[in-house]
């Protein structure tokens, strides 16, 4: 079977599949191209041509997983240019990524995927190669550690409903950003 024939037959359904995993149509198109590059290179090695559809979905799913794993590794905070801008615009959100980066890696990854990339827990579990209950536990524990970080860093406290309350500090008062 030729790559062009596979493209004609499967590209639309694979694009829908990838879009459902990423939530981004443009990213899905890019990843679909990557999938078909892999398919083109590996198709001569395919033993069972009866399983072509499931193989294509496996390659697609693995490509999405690889993309998000690499994205986790390269995630960093953008830096502001001038000290005055940083001082003026310092908010609780400025502490978010530094606090996440201080967490153990397994919680970092789970929080980045669920909270920063807004992925569903099922997708987080797939990307991290763990069960859904494992992903839920990591996300909940990561949130708890993040909450403790805000309490320690920015002198926030918990109200009677268990929500963080307090005022954002200036950058010179912030223990994480300073």
N, C-alpha and C positions, 0 to 999 in steps of 0.2 A: 504494500500500500504506500502511496506517495504522500508526502507532507501536504501538498496542495489539495489532494482529495480529502485528507483529514480536516484541513482548514475549512473547506467548503461544507463538510458535513457537521462538524462539531464546534466551530468557533463561536457561534451565537449562544449556544447553551453553556459553553465554558465561560464566556464573558458574563453571562447572568450569574453563574456560580461564583466566579471571582468577585464580582461586584457585591454579591450578598455577603461575602466574607470581609471585604475591605470597606464597604460603604462609600466608595469613591469611584465614580465611573471612569475618570481619567486615569487613575492609578490602575484600575482593573484592565484597561486597554494596554497599558505598558506591561503589566504582568502577563497578559495573554500573549503578547509578542515574545516575552521571555520563555513562556511555556512552549511555544511552537519552535523556538530555537532549540530548546532541550529535546523536544520530540524529534525534530529533524536530525539531530546528532545521534539519538539513541534508537531510532526506529529499526535500523538494521539488526540490532541486538534483541529485539522483541521476539520471544519464542512463540507465544500463544496469541495469534492474531484474533482469536475469538474474544479475548478479554480487552480489546482496544479501548472501549468506552471507560471501563473502570481504571485502566492504566492512565488514560488522559486525565481523569478526575484526580487520581493519585498525584500525578505530576503537577497539576494545577494547585491542589491543596498544599503540597510541599513547597511550591514556589511562593505561595502566600505566606506560609509559615516562615520560610527563610527570609522573606522581605521584612516581616515584623521582628524577627530575632535580630537581624542586622540593624534595624531602626532603633531597637532598644539599646544596643551597644553604642550607637553613635549619638544618642540623645544628649544634648547639653543645653544650657541656658544661653540665650543671646546676650551679649554684653552691651550695655549702654555706653555711649561715647564719652560723656562728660560726667564728672563727679557731681556737679550741681543737679543734673537731670536725675541721677540716681537718688540723691537726697530728697528731692522734691517729689518724685513719683514712687517712693518706697511704700509698698503695701504688703499685706499678708501674703498675697500671691507671689511676691518676690522671694519669699522664704520657701515656697512649695518645692521647687526643684532641688535646692540645696538640702532640704530636709529629706526628700525622697532619696537623694544620692547618699545620704548617711545611713540609710537602712540596709540590712543584710540583702544580698543580691536577689534572693528568691522573692522577697517582698517588693523590692524595687521593680522587678520585671512585672509582677502581677499588677502593681499600682499604675505603672506606666501604661500598660495595655488597657486596663479597665478605666482609669480615671483621666489619663491624658489623651489616649487614642479612642476613648469611648467605646471600647469593644465589649461585647456581651461576654458573660462569664464562661459560656460554652466555648466561645472562640479563644478566650484566654487559656482555658484548659487544653485545647487542641494545640495551640502554639507552644505552650510550656511542656506539653507531653505528660500532663497529669490528669487526674479525674476531675470532674466538675466540682465535687465536694472539696477536693484538694485546692482547686482554684478559689472557691468561695472562702475557704479557711485562710488562704494566703492573703486574699484581698481584705478580709475583715481584720486580720492580725496586722496587716500593713497600715490600714486606716487607724487602728488603735495606736500603733507606734507613731504614726504621723501626728495624731492628736497629742500624744505625749511630747512630741518634738515641739509643737506649737506652745504647749504649756511651759516647757523648759526654756525655749528660745525667746518667746515674745510675751511671757507672763500672762498668757490667756488663762481662762478658767472655764469650768463647765457650769452651765446654768442648771436649774432644776430639771430640765428636759434632756440633759446630757449633751447639749450643744455647746460648741466653743464660743466664748464671748470675750471681748476685750478690744483694745485699741491697737492699731498698728503702730509700731515704734519707728523712730527715724532710723536710718541705716547705721548711725553711730551707736544707737542703743540696742540694736539687733545683735544677738549673740551668734547667729549663723552667717548673716550677710556682712558683718564687720570683720 
